[in-house]
Amino acid sequence: MAYLAPSILAADFTKLSQQIRAVELGNCDFIHCDIMDGQFVPNLTFGPLVISALKKITNIPLDVHLMINNPQNLIPKFAEAGANIITVHQENNDHLDGVIQQIKELNLKAGVAINPATSVETLLPVLQNVDLVLVMSVNPGFGGQSFIEYTLDKIIQLDNLKKNNNYKYYIEVDGGITKANIQKVKNAGCNIIVAGTAVFGNEDITKTTVELKNLLME
């Protein structure tokens, strides 16, 4: 089973309530929220106030991806705002295990993300403790990029590690997802597929959400 998580990074924020309703009608599974601080990645997005606003207009679980330095400082605020899953990056956490435990102590699902050039081996110490592993299939910072093909190998590797060790994490993939490659990503072992431009870049958002969901069920 694979789930769909539309990313509001590609949404029109002047119509955010309507667009969230559109993906709800398409039966999406999560709302993916990309938090960027302009330091860890070269872009600046939004903070806990938007998460709090989303929580007021939807019951769909909020999948919050922190692309920020010192995430431990803001994790409590995102938890209070209504995040259901909080994912932090391997690349900027010297105390990754502690940050994962911090998230879990707030009764949230804890995820860890890796950039395209980061090896799966760097996650081996924490895989038994995480609920989700996010494989970035583009270099993080901006939407609308093309899928990096070699990241498929990471999905397969994580799927094998999961099966061989009886780990429980979901494998999530974010970046460059289209109707043309979504099944390939799912078949590699992905459980949650993030789609931004592929969803919100279309005039009929609900129809597109349904089409992507149908591809995941084939």
C-alpha positions as CSV (number, residue, x, y, z in Angstrom):
1,M,0.0,0.0,0.0
2,A,1.3,3.4,-0.9
3,Y,0.0,6.8,0.3
4,L,-0.2,10.2,-1.4
5,A,1.0,13.4,0.4
6,P,0.5,16.6,-1.7
7,S,3.1,19.2,-0.9
8,I,1.7,22.7,-0.2
9,L,5.1,24.1,-1.3
10,A,3.5,24.1,-4.8
11,A,0.1,25.4,-3.6
12,D,-1.3,28.9,-4.2
13,F,-1.3,30.4,-0.7
14,T,-4.0,32.9,-1.7
15,K,-6.3,30.0,-2.2
16,L,-4.9,27.6,0.3
17,S,-8.2,26.6,2.0
18,Q,-9.8,25.8,-1.4
19,Q,-6.8,23.9,-2.6
20,I,-6.6,21.8,0.6
21,R,-10.3,21.0,0.1
22,A,-9.5,20.0,-3.5
23,V,-7.0,17.4,-2.4
24,E,-9.3,16.2,0.4
25,L,-11.9,15.5,-2.2
26,G,-9.3,13.5,-4.1
27,N,-8.8,11.4,-1.0
28,C,-5.2,12.2,-0.3
29,D,-3.6,10.7,2.7
30,F,-1.3,13.3,4.2
31,I,-0.6,17.0,3.7
32,H,3.2,17.5,3.3
33,C,4.6,20.8,4.7
34,D,8.1,21.8,3.7
35,I,9.6,24.1,6.3
36,M,12.7,26.0,5.1
37,D,14.8,28.5,6.9
38,G,16.9,30.0,4.1
39,Q,20.1,28.6,5.8
40,F,20.0,24.8,5.6
41,V,18.4,25.2,2.2
42,P,18.4,28.3,-0.1
43,N,14.8,29.1,0.3
44,L,12.4,30.5,3.0
45,T,8.9,29.2,3.4
46,F,6.7,29.3,6.5
47,G,6.5,28.4,10.2
48,P,4.2,27.0,12.9
49,L,1.5,29.6,12.2
50,V,0.7,28.0,8.9
51,I,0.6,24.6,10.4
52,S,-1.8,25.9,13.0
53,A,-4.0,27.4,10.3
54,L,-4.0,24.1,8.4
55,K,-5.0,22.2,11.5
56,K,-8.1,24.4,11.7
57,I,-9.2,23.6,8.1
58,T,-8.4,19.9,7.7
59,N,-8.4,16.6,9.6
60,I,-5.8,15.1,7.2
61,P,-2.5,14.3,9.1
62,L,0.1,17.0,8.7
63,D,3.5,15.6,7.6
64,V,6.0,18.3,8.5
65,H,9.5,18.2,7.0
66,L,12.0,20.5,8.7
67,M,14.7,21.7,6.4
68,I,16.2,24.0,9.1
69,N,19.2,24.4,11.3
70,N,18.8,23.6,15.0
71,P,15.4,21.9,14.5
72,Q,15.3,20.9,18.2
73,N,14.6,24.6,19.0
74,L,11.4,24.6,17.0
75,I,10.1,21.1,17.3
76,P,7.9,21.9,20.3
77,K,6.3,24.8,18.5
78,F,5.4,22.6,15.4
79,A,4.1,19.9,17.7
80,E,1.9,22.5,19.5
81,A,0.7,23.8,16.1
82,G,-0.6,20.4,15.2
83,A,2.0,18.4,13.3
84,N,1.4,14.7,13.2
85,I,4.8,13.7,11.8
86,I,8.0,15.7,12.1
87,T,11.0,14.8,10.0
88,V,14.5,16.2,10.5
89,H,17.6,15.9,8.3
90,Q,20.5,13.6,9.0
91,E,22.9,16.2,7.4
92,N,22.6,18.9,10.1
93,N,22.1,16.9,13.3
94,D,25.1,15.9,15.4
95,H,22.7,14.5,17.9
96,L,20.2,12.8,15.6
97,D,19.1,10.1,18.1
98,G,18.3,12.8,20.7
99,V,16.2,14.8,18.3
100,I,14.2,11.7,17.2
101,Q,13.6,11.0,20.9
102,Q,12.5,14.6,21.4
103,I,9.8,14.2,18.7
104,K,8.6,10.9,20.1
105,E,8.3,12.3,23.6
106,L,5.8,14.8,22.2
107,N,3.7,11.8,21.0
108,L,4.4,12.4,17.3
109,K,5.7,10.2,14.6
110,A,9.5,10.8,14.0
111,G,11.1,10.9,10.6
112,V,14.6,11.3,9.3
113,A,15.5,12.6,5.8
114,I,18.5,12.3,3.6
115,N,19.5,14.4,0.6
116,P,20.3,12.7,-2.7
117,A,24.1,12.6,-2.1
118,T,23.8,11.2,1.5
119,S,24.2,7.5,1.9
120,V,21.7,5.2,3.5
121,E,24.5,3.9,5.7
122,T,24.5,7.1,7.7
123,L,21.1,6.2,9.0
124,L,21.9,2.7,10.2
125,P,22.2,3.7,13.9
126,V,18.7,5.2,14.0
127,L,16.6,3.0,11.7
128,Q,15.2,0.9,14.5
129,N,13.9,4.0,16.2
130,V,12.3,6.0,13.4
131,D,8.7,5.9,12.0
132,L,9.6,7.3,8.6
133,V,12.6,7.7,6.3
134,L,12.4,10.4,3.7
135,V,14.5,10.0,0.6
136,M,14.9,13.3,-1.2
137,S,14.9,12.6,-4.9
138,V,15.8,16.2,-5.7
139,N,18.2,18.6,-4.0
140,P,16.0,20.3,-1.4
141,G,15.0,23.9,-1.6
142,F,12.7,24.4,-4.5
143,G,9.8,22.6,-6.2
144,G,9.5,21.7,-9.8
145,Q,12.8,19.8,-10.1
146,S,13.4,16.6,-12.1
147,F,13.6,13.3,-10.3
148,I,17.2,12.0,-9.7
149,E,17.2,8.4,-10.9
150,Y,19.9,7.1,-8.6
151,T,17.7,7.7,-5.6
152,L,15.7,4.7,-6.6
153,D,18.6,2.6,-5.4
154,K,18.3,4.1,-1.9
155,I,14.6,3.3,-1.8
156,I,15.4,-0.4,-2.7
157,Q,18.2,-0.4,-0.1
158,L,15.9,1.0,2.7
159,D,13.2,-1.5,1.7
160,N,15.6,-4.4,2.0
161,L,16.9,-3.2,5.4
162,K,13.4,-2.8,6.6
163,K,12.4,-6.4,5.6
164,N,15.6,-8.0,6.8
165,N,15.6,-6.4,10.2
166,N,11.8,-6.2,10.7
167,Y,11.9,-2.5,11.0
168,K,8.6,-0.6,11.0
169,Y,9.4,2.7,9.2
170,Y,7.6,4.1,6.2
171,I,9.7,5.0,3.2
172,E,8.7,8.4,1.9
173,V,10.0,10.0,-1.4
174,D,9.9,13.7,-2.2
175,G,10.9,15.4,-5.4
176,G,10.2,15.3,-9.1
177,I,7.2,12.9,-8.8
178,T,5.0,12.8,-11.9
179,K,2.3,10.5,-13.4
180,A,5.1,9.0,-15.5
181,N,7.3,7.8,-12.6
182,I,5.0,7.5,-9.6
183,Q,4.5,3.7,-10.1
184,K,8.2,3.1,-10.5
185,V,8.9,4.8,-7.2
186,K,6.2,2.8,-5.5
187,N,7.4,-0.4,-6.9
188,A,10.9,0.3,-5.6
189,G,9.5,0.1,-2.0
190,C,8.1,3.6,-1.3
191,N,5.1,3.8,1.1
192,I,4.4,7.6,1.0
193,I,4.9,9.6,-2.1
194,V,5.1,13.4,-2.0
195,A,3.8,15.3,-5.0
196,G,3.8,19.1,-5.2
197,T,3.8,20.5,-8.7
198,A,2.3,17.3,-10.0
199,V,-0.8,18.0,-7.9
200,F,-1.1,21.8,-7.4
201,G,0.3,22.7,-10.9
202,N,-2.9,21.5,-12.5
203,E,-6.1,23.3,-13.0
204,D,-8.2,20.5,-11.7
205,I,-6.5,19.5,-8.4
206,T,-9.1,17.0,-7.3
207,K,-9.0,15.1,-10.6
208,T,-5.2,15.0,-10.6
209,T,-5.2,13.8,-7.0
210,V,-7.6,11.0,-7.9
211,E,-5.5,10.0,-10.9
212,L,-2.3,9.8,-8.9
213,K,-4.1,7.8,-6.2
214,N,-5.4,5.4,-8.8
215,L,-1.8,4.9,-10.2
216,L,-0.7,4.0,-6.7
217,M,-3.4,1.4,-6.4
218,E,-2.6,-0.3,-9.7
